[in-house]
Amino acid sequence: MTDGNQGEGLQLRSLVTQDGTLQLSLAKVPIPTPGPDEILVRVEGAPINPSDLGLLLGPADLATLQVSGVGEDAVVRANIPQQFARAVAGRVGESLPVGNEGAGVVVDAGADASRLVGKTVALLGGAMYAQYRLAKAADALAVHDDATPRDAASCFVNPLTALGMVGTMRMEGHTALVHTAAASNLGQMLVKICLKDGVELVNIVRKPEQAALLKGLGAKHVADSSAPTFMDDLIAALSETGATIAFDAIGGGKLAGHILTAMEAAAVRKGGGAYSRYGSTTFKQVYIYGGLDTGPTELNRAFGMQWSLGGWLLTYFLQKVGPVEAGKLRQRVADELKTTFASHYTAEISLVEALQPDVIAAYNRKTTGEKYLINPNKGR
Ligand SMILES: NC(=O)c1ccc[n+]([C@@H]2O[C@H](COP(=O)([O-])OP(=O)(O)OC[C@H]3O[C@@H](n4cnc5c(N)ncnc54)[C@H](OP(=O)(O)O)[C@@H]3O)[C@@H](O)[C@H]2O)c1
């Protein structure tokens, strides 16, 4: 056992107050002492992913953002528009720690986990925007010795989701897949996985430069939704690949319906059955797994009756496949951390910098190739 830690560490907190204000601040929390099977990690890298922004900033109107205090004592406030009051009701008054995943060095451990002291590990499970994070040793992913915390910071959310898409495709009997917002950090990983595993992938992007980026990685099928030929390009790619399952990160707007329409057109083009006014017999699935567009999902229902639209979350996928399969996927991430699952960061920021208005505006952009990494121990 360890003798007990002393001192405090900073932890980023997000609070919604009763009067509808979002409040960000740095709490000073005691550095915990690990139990027998626990480790204490000095966090040195935690990415800011879209799902983190959902908790960190919620639906706050950043145009109303104001800061009081300076440095570690800064408090950021922004109004939450009245129409989102119900959406945030469940978290009012609770000062929530943020940061789904991250990595760092084990600085203390209980007797049963002492082998991990000095090792770099990756963690999932929240409260990673903090200088120190206590965890069960069994939950930590020990990465290879040449990997830094920066390399290991994004081991779970995007890598396992990309692997989960291919896994879901196989489990549900599809042979090729479609992905939207495909030039995202996750999308680039998916391109590499599919090339390596010989899976046909249709990438949908919204800008020519994103198409060029993915082609540069070796992607074969890329359809640009800003091109006048988009639907024809998509139908051609779906006909060639036979993709009948799609993972849509955007959610709002017409794209999910356009994908189902294009899948139906590809099925009809393939033919083989008698005409039916109920559409083809080919089952078509779209999973919405992100909310990059928070507006309503609009379906034109021009795709027969053999289709389904659902939600998809990594947590539920991992529960479905069970701990043994999940363990294999985690190990693959560790083994291919610097190749298939490499993440690139625009900037490494401290907890204090994460509360500065210009930095908040930058990391909230969610733009292609711009991902921010919080290093809670930067400069310490
Ligand atoms: N369900 C799950 O379990 C799960 C797990 C992990 C990740 N996710 C989701 O996966 C998605 C990708 O995450 P990431 O970290 O890889 O993102 P990222 O690297 O920040 O990239 C975001 C991408 O989305 C594009 N984009 C943003 N808003 C858009 C819109 N309204 N319409 C079309 N494209 C838009 C951006 O393109 P521009 O440059 O053109 O803006 C950029 O290419 C996110 O939606 C995230 O929530 C879900």
The ligand as a Gaussian input file, in Angstrom:
#p B3LYP/6-31G(d) Opt

LIG

0 1
 N      -21.532000       7.309000     -30.895000
 C      -20.329000       7.118000     -30.432000
 O      -20.096000       6.199000     -29.631000
 C      -19.204000       8.027000     -30.869000
 C      -17.918000       7.737000     -30.468000
 C      -16.871000       8.536000     -30.944000
 C      -17.126000       9.617000     -31.784000
 N      -18.427000       9.887000     -32.113000
 C      -18.736000      10.976000     -33.064000
 O      -17.848000      10.875000     -34.148000
 C      -17.828000      12.112000     -34.853000
 C      -16.419000      12.426000     -35.306000
 O      -15.599000      12.693000     -34.174000
 P      -14.094000      13.210000     -34.406000
 O      -13.479000      13.400000     -33.064000
 O      -13.426000      12.311000     -35.357000
 O      -14.398000      14.629000     -35.086000
 P      -13.384000      15.739000     -35.640000
 O      -12.046000      15.177000     -35.898000
 O      -13.533000      16.919000     -34.729000
 O      -14.002000      16.094000     -37.064000
 C      -15.281000      16.588000     -37.226000
 C      -15.603000      16.488000     -38.725000
 O      -16.977000      16.726000     -38.910000
 C      -17.144000      17.675000     -39.952000
 N      -18.358000      18.421000     -39.631000
 C      -18.567000      19.221000     -38.555000
 N      -19.826000      19.681000     -38.568000
 C      -20.407000      19.149000     -39.670000
 C      -21.706000      19.248000     -40.229000
 N      -22.677000      19.983000     -39.664000
 N      -21.949000      18.577000     -41.386000
 C      -20.999000      17.828000     -41.975000
 N      -19.741000      17.691000     -41.486000
 C      -19.473000      18.346000     -40.346000
 C      -15.900000      18.522000     -39.961000
 O      -15.700000      19.010000     -41.266000
 P      -15.498000      20.576000     -41.611000
 O      -13.994000      20.802000     -41.538000
 O      -16.042000      20.695000     -42.974000
 O      -16.240000      21.373000     -40.583000
 C      -14.837000      17.476000     -39.578000
 O      -14.369000      16.781000     -40.715000
 C      -18.445000      13.121000     -33.897000
 O      -19.745000      13.405000     -34.324000
 C      -18.493000      12.373000     -32.572000
 O      -19.522000      12.826000     -31.724000
 C      -19.454000       9.117000     -31.676000

